[in-house]
Amino acid sequence: MGKKPAQPPFLPTCREEMAAIGWDGLDVVLVSGDAYVDHPSFGVAIIGRYLMAQGWRVAVLPQPRHDSAADFKKLPRPRLFCGISGGNLDSVVSNYSGGGRVRDHDAYSSDGDPYFPGEKNKKNRRRPDRAGIVYASLAKNTWPGITIILGGIEASLRRFVHFDFKQEKLRGSILTDAKGDLLVYGMGELQVAEIARRLDAGKHLHAIDGTCERVKGSEVADGAVILPGWEETIKDPARFMAAEKIIEKTARHGEEKTLFQKQKSGGVIQHPPARPLTAAELDQLYALPFSRRPHPDAGEVPAWRMVRDSVTIVRGCVGNCSFCAISRHQGNRIISRSHESIIAEVKKIAAAADFNGTISDPGGPTANLYATGCKRGGCRRRDCLMPRVCPELEGNAGEMLTLLRQCRKIPGVKHVLISSGLRMELLLKSPELLKEIIRHHSPGRLKIAPEHSEAKVLSLMHKPEFRVTEDFIRAARKIGEREGIKVRFSPYLISSHPGADNAAARALAAKLEKTGLTPKTPQDFTPTPGNLATAMYYSGRAPNGKKIFVARNREERRQQRQALERLISGRDNKKRDDKKRRPRSRK
Ligand code: SF4
């Protein structure tokens, strides 16, 4: 590998842009289902910049047309591999609502428009469903024999037999369906660098940590854990749940195990997870020269607007909520960036000519897991918050406090607002940090995630009991009274989670009314790929095998939502009436 190429303002997306930076060839092409935004909150930008920092010439092919290979031909054949991602979200989640309704807005596309400019055929969305499969076939048609590496959240969570809520059926691994050479699961930096090194050296791609391989026959790697395969899982939903439990346990515990699952044809081997980046490596990653903007051809990208002045301070989450796939994708090792690295990024943001003075979120999967860790370096259980906060979990609210205070002092910064989720049970243990957040860092409402109130539903969600929410609201309001601040809450609630029935929905509405919490429109549970709650949805069973109620059809889901909507509209009517009754102020 020759001299490392200089990092350009944007990675090229066509030959003309390659020529403009003096490139006569490419090592890697990254295809994405999203518009190209060169910001560290976008997976393809991170992977592209990281590979460039290793010395490879990388181009990005954002949202190529998929009714022909024309857009693929805008770039020369990459020397090493073609990396494919469905985008920042699973393509089906981006394209459809939980109820399967076609989305008419796409936050990850130019101007939020899900269709190509002037597109009449409403089937021809910018991002095809199961984008990885479609893009892999177009890449192979354009560059016969090219090495196909699938990555990103879509591939990561569809790496084994999974449920597809749009087709309402089980599907085999996306690696086999796309006939890809390798699938990278997890955040992927270390894996893609190893893949590039090996291909550059003409070596094989076997047994790279954090990857899945496709095997033709059913030859199983020695010592591999055999998951219930395709035949078993489509015949018996309980076998699908059994497979999901093993995958979840292996991910949660970060076990150095190899997993094998037979597919419709051949099988998939999952090698042990890649180690997480160290804090120093994470600092280096976020110090890469991102332009923090959409590519000039991408125009306005709504998702960018939401994160443009945000800063990722932590990776990983130890919450292990059943409906969330973070531990399967990001892992549950908490890696926190250094103050210096975060402050440097905030200064870079504040120095931008169009900075509006607000840092929108020093956050991550859970903001206040920043600087937490396990006193004993981890255990087999790795379930640090459930059923209650583990005494070995070392919270370090002081670190977060200092960081927030340092951020507020940076010239040009008027506000530092935390928009990421906050774990209430941890904030209850750090009242100083809670006070600081209430006084300086809450965007008008504290974002909390009780998700539900009923014990049987919370236990299936793997969330703490509702008493934690009640204690938190009480503590926050007390601080508010002392500080002369009216504390409001933005509670995240999931409606129709597996195990929740109408009675549970009504009980939830009653509890919220009692605690004076005004719910936002509840989020209907969406059975997305790669989490235990979806396995409950599909199998109608809890992980312990017990039968549970699952609201599947539109009417059942509407009824549950209605219980909360009634509460919301009741509140709105009361507010309106109060306003009417209030005597007019004399100007
Ligand atoms: S000992 Fe406790 S804090 Fe440490 S990893 Fe295990 S569950 Fe988490």
Residues whose N, C-alpha, C, O or C-beta is under 5 A from the ligand:
A	BS01	SF4	C374 G378 C379 R381 R382 D383 C384 C390 E392 L393
